[in-house]
């Protein structure tokens, strides 16, 4: 099915799209062509959130005739992303989860990672939805006058995820039944002008993956059918008598991908693959490298005009709101693999050249070792987690886009000179004033084994470094903060992160912020 939801011609067309689809004018530009964010903000916010179970690999969408998904990507903001893998530790510090529907849907709907929502499989055992409710329940709690509706072919999404089994305020809900019934329920809800939020979860793509595998014709056909049902929902929005006064946001995502032969739950790239698409009135177009699955729920709240309270502890941020840092600017210069044979040559993802103002001191590094990880390296999740699956690299969930990592475990996979991995990452010199407190904060994922140490130090005006913190035990996925008092005569401060270890896992860091007070 094709729709006339956009007023502008789409920029990207799937292979095999019929000429009639082109004539229909796909898109979601808004009430009138060229709707700006300011114009859209004056309208009444509305939301359609669609999840397509199992359709996480964007390459599978590309291979299908999916004009509605193509149009949303062409006209909106989107990004492909990778999930965690199975829980690796006894505590919740670095908990990942199986790449299953329970944790996938929980992550996208609550806006937090498994370490917080505690759903690691399809039993939903230990779920923490009372503390981290779905965005539907957040909306109902903050704005009880809004009317919501939730429809899912896979019944646990309605019976578990929404308030742990209690629908607080939803005016309509459907758990179970075929996708055709689920989609029609969504269409019916959208036909009601009083409806504000509609959540629809389709399941047939996942079923096709399990039965036939992601390489099958049946899997491709299931994506095309899901795309047609998405088109029905978009058509229902355009048919609303109140459409001209409404700001519609469409979010489309998937809970996980599928292996080529079918199935999921493990740590392979096809299973971990997913994406988030955000389109609608006032949403800018473009691909972003920093989007994560947890951003979907946060985006839903933000687009409905809900101010995100820091006390909620969301891990996700509204799509488009994350500010790029100096590391992210390195993406155009990232290299293909050198020694890592398990990473495809088409995946560019590492460099030893730091951004302007930063430096790396490898003067104490032994010669040899794996080329990609000789000292601090600037890399991406897509590259780094492929180096060795199921060792929790994929569970470093707070880093985004390009980040820095010291990985003595992978470095040690190639013979090297005597001595331990010993590399220091140096920040730029930041201006300070004597008597101030200077504070450094950054995301840190430190996984330890044996004699591994991470040290954070500061030096003023290039003088002797003073240690502020030392990491010797596993301390993962957290915001680390250190402070120091600026001494008399100091005009600049520089922070040093030194990592030492041999075959002792890694330290990943990102999103550095320096403030003074």
N, C-alpha and C positions, 0 to 999 in steps of 0.2 A: 504494500500500500504506500502511496505517496501523499504528501500533504502540502498545503499552501500556507505553511506556518510562518515562513520568512517572507519578507518583502523584497529582500535583495537576492540576486543570483548567487548560488553557491560557488565557492572557489575550487572545490575538489569534488570529483565525481567518481563513484566506484565503477570498476570495470564492468561492462555489461549493463549499465543502467539504461533503461528504455528512454527513447526520445520523449515520450509523454511525461516522464518524471522531470526531465529538464524543463519542459514547458510549464509544469506546475509551479516552478519557482520555489524550491525548498529553502528553508531558513527560519530563523527566529529573531529577526532584527528588532521587532517591537511593534508598537501600535502604528507607527508610520516609519517610512524609510529614514534611517539616520538618527534614530532615537538615541540621545546622549544619556550618560549616567545621571546628569542633573534632571533631565526631563523624566527619566524613569523613576527617580526618587520621589517625584510628586504623585505617583500613582499608588494604588493599594497593593501591597505585596502579597503574592500568591506563590505557591510552590508545588511542583510535581517532581517527586523523587522516584526514579525507576531503577531497580536492580535486576540484572540479568545473570542468574546463577550460573557459574561455570564459564562465562564468556570473557575471561580475564585477559587473554592474549590478544592484543590489538591487531596483530598480524592475521589472526583468524577473522576478525571483523573486516579487515582490508580485503581478504580473499572472498568475502561474501558480497552479494548484492544487497547492501544495507543503506539505502539512500537517506533514511532519517538519521541514523547515527553519523553518517558522513556529513550531513548538513549541520548537525549540532556541533560537531568538531570544527567544521569550517567557520562557523559563525560565532563560536564561543571560546572559552578558555578551557584547555584540557591538558592532561599529562599522563603518561604511562608510569607505573611505579611497581615496586616489588614488595612482597609481603615478608614476614618473619618466617621461621621454620619451627620445628617442634621445640617445646620447652626443654631447656638444657640444664637448668640449675635447680637446686632444691628450694631456693627462696624465690621471691618474685622480682628480684633486681633486674634480671635480664630475661624474664619469661617471654618466650615466643609462644607459638601454638602450632598445631597441625594446620595445614592449609585446607581446612574444612569450612563448611558453611557456618557453623556455630560461631567460631571466632571471627570469621570474615565479616559476617553481617553485624556482629556485635561491635567490631571496630568501626565500621563505616557509620553505624547509626548512633553510637555513643560519642564518637570523637576521641576515644582513648584507646591505647594499645592493650593487649592481653594482660600486661603487668598490672593494669588497673581493673579492667572488667572481669578478669579471671576466667574467661571462657576459653578453654584450650581444645575442645572437641565438640561433638554434637550432642553430648549429654547435658550441656549447660550447667554442669555441677560446679558449685561454688560461685555462681554468677554474682556480680556486685552491681546490679542495676539500680538498687536503692541509692547507692552513692553516685553511680555514673549512669543515669537513665538515658534512654534513646532521645534523639532530638525531638521526636514527636511528644514525648512526655515533658521534656524541657519546655517546649512551646506551650503545652497545656497548663503547666505549672505557672509560667511567667505571664502568659496571656490567655486566661481561661475562656475568654469570649471567642477565641478563634476556633473554627470547626475543622477537625482533622478526620482523616479516614485512612485505614491501613488494610491492604489486601495482599495476601501472599498465598501462592500455591503450596509452598512448603509451610505447613501449619505452625511449626515452632517459632517462626518469625513473629507471629502475632501473639501466640500463647506464652512465649518466653521473653522476647526482647523488649516488648512494650511493658515497662514497669514490672518486669519479672512475672508477668501473667495477669496483671490488672490494668485494664484500659481505664485511664483516669477520666478522660473526657471525650474520647473519640466518638463521633456521631455515627460512624459506620466501621465495621471491620469484617473481614472474611479470612478464615484460616482453612486452607485445603481446597481441593477441587482442581480441575484442569486449568491450564494457562488461559484458555479462551474465556472461562468464567471469571478468572482473576482480572483480566484486562477489561472485560465488559463491566465488572463492578467498578473499576476505576473510571471508565467512561461515564457511567451513571452518576458517580459522585461529582465528576467535573461538570456535569450538566446542571447541577444545582448551583445557582449563583451565590449561595451562602457558603459554599465550601472554600476553605482557605488553603488547606494542605492535604495532598494526596500522596500516599506511599504505595507503590505497586512493585511486587517482587515476582518475577517470572522464573520458571524452573525447568522448562523443556530443554534448554541448551545443555544444562547439567546432565539431564537424563540421557540425552543423545551421546554425550561424552562418555558416560559410564557404559552404555550399551555398545557403542561403535568406535569410540576413540575420536580424538580431535582431528585426526587426518581424514576422517570419513566424510563422504558426501552428506550423510545424515546430519552430521554436526554443523556443516555449513548451511544446510537447509534450515536447521533449527534456529541459527542466528538470523537468517532472513525472515523467518516467521516471527521471531521476537521483535525484529525491526518493524515489521508490518503492524504488530500490536502497539509498539511505541507510536507509530504513525496514527493509529486510532485515538490514542490519548491526546496527541498534539492537535488533531482535528477537533476533538471535543473542546479543547481550550479555545481554539479560534472561533468555535460556534457559540461561545457564551455571549449573551446579550450585553454583559458588563465588561467585555474584553477591553474596550477602548480606555477604560478607567483603571485597568489593572496592570501591575508590574509582575510579569510571570518569570520565574526562574525554573529552569529544567536541569535537574542533576541526574546523570546516568552513570552507573558504575557496576562493578562485578565483584563478587566475594573472593574469587580465586580463578585459576585457570585449570587446564587439563593436560595430562601427558598425551603425547601423540597417539599412544595406544589406548588411552582412556584411564581415568582414575586420577585422584589427587590426594593430598594429605602430607606429601613429602617436601623435600627442599630443592627440587629441581626448578630451573628458571620457568618452564611452562606452567608448573603448578603455582609458583609464587607470583606470577604475572597478573596485574590488574591495571585499572585506569580510573580516572575521575574526569568526567565531562561536565562543565557548568556552562549553560547557555541561557539566553533570555534577554529581557529588556534591560539595556544599559550594561550588559556584560561585554567586556572587550574581547576581541578575537586574538588567539595566539596560543602556541604551545609553551608550557613551562616545565622545566626540569625539576622543580622543587616540590611538586605535588605528591602527597601521600594519601593513603586510603583513609586515615583518620581525619583528613581535612574535609571529607564529605559531610559529616555531621555538623562540624563547626560552620561550614559554609551554609548549610541549610538554616541554621539559627540566625546567622548574620543577614542572609538575604530576606529573612522574614522580619527584620528590624529588631531582633533580640540582641541586646548588648551582652556579650559574653563576659561573665563574671570570672575573674581570675581564681576565685575560691572554688569554682567547679573543677579545676585541675585538668582541663582539656589538653590533650597532646596535639590535636589538630588545630590548624588555623584556617580562617576563611581563604579560599583559593584566591590568589592574587595579592594577598596582604603580606606575604613573607618577603622581607627585604633581602636582596642578595648581599653577600659579604665578599671580602677580598678573595677568598678561596674560590667562590663560584665564578669569578671572572677568569679563572684558569681553564675553563671548559674548552674553549677553542684550541688550546695548545696541548690537550691531553693526547697521549700516545697509545698505540696498539701494544699488545703484549710483547715481551722480549723473551723471558724464560718460562713464563707460566703457560704450559702446554694446554691446560684445560679451558682457557679463555679464548673464544673465537677471535680471529684476527680482525674481524669487523667491529669489535667492541673496543672503542678508544676510552681509556679510563685512568691513566696515571701520568704523573710528571714529577720530577725531582726539583723543578724550578719553582721557587716560592713566588708569591705575588709581590709587587713593589712594596718595599719597606720591611718585609719579612726576610728571614734568613734561616738557614739550617747549618749547624756545625757538626760535620761528620769527621772531625779530626781524630776522634777516638774510635772510629769504626774500623774493624778488621777488614782486610781486603777480601774480595769474593762475596759469596752469598747470592741469593736470588736477586737479579738486577732490579726488578720492580720495587723491591722493598729494602733497598740499601739506604738505611736511615729514614728519616721522616719522609713520607710520600703523600702527595696530594692525589686523591682518587675519588671514585664514585661507588655507590652500593652495587650498581650493575656490574662493575669490574671487580671490586674487592671481594664480594661474596661469592663470585665464581671461582676465585682462587682455590677454595676448598669448602665444599658444602658441609653442612651439619656440624660446624664448629662455632656456631653462634655469631659469626660475622653478620649474618643476615638479620640478627636481632638487635643490632645497633640502630635503634629506631628513631633516635632524636637528632641524628645528623641528617643533613639535607644536601642535595645537589653535590657539590665538591666539598670534601672535608680532608683533614690531615690524619694520617695513621702511621704509627710505628708498630710494625708487625714482625717480631723476632721469630715467630713460629714459621711463617712462610719464608723469611729470609734464610733460615737455617736449612731449608730443603736443598740448597746447593752448597757444596763445600766452600769453606772460607778459612781465613787465617785464624790463629788462636786469639782467644778473647771473646768477650760478650758483645752483643749488639749494644751500641752506646751512641746515641744521637740526641742532639738538642735542637728544639724548635724555638726560634727567637722572634718575638713580636716586634712591631715597629716601636720607636721611641715616642711616648705620649707626653705632651706638655703637662707639667704639674707645678704646684706652688707649695713652698715650704709650709708645713703645718697641716696641710690637707690630708685626708684619708683617700688613698687611691684604691679602687676596687676593680678586680678582674673577675668576670664571670664567663663561663663557657660550658657547652655540653660535653660531657665526658663519658666514655664507655671503656672501662679498664677491666680486662679479664686477665687474671693472674694464675700462674702455676709455677711453683718453685721460687727461685730467687729472682723475681722481677720487681723493679721499682720505677715508679713515676714520680718525678720531683717537680714542683712548681716554685720558682724563685723570682726575685725582683732585684734589679740593680738600678741605681740612680746615677745619672750623668756618666754612664759607662764604667762605674766603679765595681767593687766586689759584690757578687750576688749574695743575697740573703734568702735562705730557704723559707718558704711560707707553708708548704704542705708536702707530704710524702704519701704515696699510694703504694702499698705492698700486698694488699689483699683485694680480691675481686670487688669492684665498686662500679656498677654498670648503669647506663642510661639515666644519668642524673645531671642536674645543673650544679656545677662546682663553682664556688666563689672563694676568693682569697682577698685579703686586704692588707695594706701596709700604710704606715704613717710616713709622709714625705719629710725627710730630714732638712735641716737648715742648708740653704745654698743650692738645693736640688732644683733643676728646671725641667728634667725629663725622667720618665720611668720606662723601663723595658722589662718585660716578663720572659722567663726562660722555662721551657718544658723539656726536661731531660728524661729519656727512657732508657733503661738498661735491662738486659735479659738475654737468654739464649734458649731458643725453642720454648719460650714461656708465654705464648699468646701475644697480646697486643694492647695498644692504647689508641683509641680513636677520639678526636676532638673536633669541635666545630662551633661556629657562631660566637666568636669572641667579642666581648663588650667591655670597655674600660670607662669607668666614671670616677669623678672626684667629688668630694664633699668636705 
